[in-house]
Amino acid sequence: MNKCIWARCLDIEFLNSVSRCLLLSVEVEQSNAAIFQEPRRVVVTVGIPPGADPPELAERLDDAIDEAAGRDVETSVHYITVERG
């Protein structure tokens, strides 16, 4: 699956509504299989406002990613403070 498909499997409206989160990136690490590469790990980077507590998104995102992949995929969520003017 390519990165666009992964981004679509995430509930972007939900992310953007939680503490004004902003989906910044989705990185997918593939397995080393030559022909049928499978996602091994997905890293989701979310921007949050200064001073905001990071919301607990990892479990919800992991469930969505596992469902899209049809198997358990290691999922990490990174939070970055984003200040807008």
C-alpha positions as CSV (number, residue, x, y, z in Angstrom):
1,M,0.0,0.0,0.0
2,N,1.3,3.4,-0.8
3,K,1.5,6.4,1.6
4,C,-1.7,8.0,0.1
5,I,-3.7,4.9,1.0
6,W,-2.3,4.9,4.5
7,A,-3.2,8.6,5.0
8,R,-6.8,7.9,3.7
9,C,-7.2,5.0,6.2
10,L,-6.6,7.4,9.1
11,D,-9.6,9.4,10.2
12,I,-8.1,12.8,9.3
13,E,-11.3,14.7,10.4
14,F,-11.0,13.1,13.8
15,L,-7.3,14.0,14.0
16,N,-7.9,17.6,13.1
17,S,-10.8,17.9,15.7
18,V,-8.8,16.5,18.6
19,S,-7.0,19.4,20.4
20,R,-6.6,21.1,17.0
21,C,-4.3,18.4,15.8
22,L,-2.8,18.5,12.3
23,L,-1.7,15.4,10.4
24,L,1.8,16.3,9.2
25,S,3.1,13.1,7.7
26,V,2.6,9.3,7.4
27,E,5.8,7.2,6.9
28,V,5.5,3.5,6.0
29,E,8.5,1.1,6.4
30,Q,8.1,-1.9,4.2
31,S,9.3,-5.5,4.8
32,N,12.3,-6.7,2.9
33,A,10.4,-9.2,0.8
34,A,11.4,-8.8,-2.9
35,I,8.0,-9.3,-4.5
36,F,5.2,-8.8,-2.0
37,Q,6.3,-6.0,0.3
38,E,4.1,-5.6,3.4
39,P,4.0,-2.7,5.8
40,R,6.2,-3.4,8.8
41,R,5.9,-0.1,10.6
42,V,3.9,3.1,10.2
43,V,5.0,6.4,11.8
44,V,2.3,9.1,12.0
45,T,3.5,12.6,12.9
46,V,0.9,14.9,14.3
47,G,1.2,18.7,15.0
48,I,-0.3,20.0,18.2
49,P,-0.5,23.6,19.5
50,P,2.0,25.0,22.0
51,G,1.2,24.0,25.6
52,A,-1.3,21.4,24.5
53,D,-1.1,17.9,26.0
54,P,-0.7,15.3,23.3
55,P,-3.9,13.4,22.8
56,E,-3.8,9.6,23.1
57,L,-4.1,8.6,19.4
58,A,-1.8,5.6,19.2
59,E,-4.4,2.9,19.9
60,R,-7.0,4.3,17.6
61,L,-4.6,4.8,14.8
62,D,-3.0,1.4,15.3
63,D,-6.5,-0.2,15.0
64,A,-7.2,1.6,11.8
65,I,-3.8,0.7,10.3
66,D,-4.1,-2.9,11.3
67,E,-7.5,-3.1,9.7
68,A,-6.3,-1.6,6.5
69,A,-3.3,-3.9,6.4
70,G,-5.2,-7.0,7.4
71,R,-2.6,-7.8,10.0
72,D,-0.8,-6.3,13.0
73,V,1.5,-3.5,12.0
74,E,3.8,-1.6,14.5
75,T,2.4,1.9,14.8
76,S,4.1,4.9,16.3
77,V,2.7,8.4,16.8
78,H,5.1,11.4,17.0
79,Y,3.9,14.7,18.3
80,I,5.4,18.0,17.2
81,T,4.5,21.4,18.6
82,V,3.3,23.7,15.7
83,E,2.8,27.4,16.3
84,R,0.8,29.4,13.8
85,G,0.7,33.1,13.4
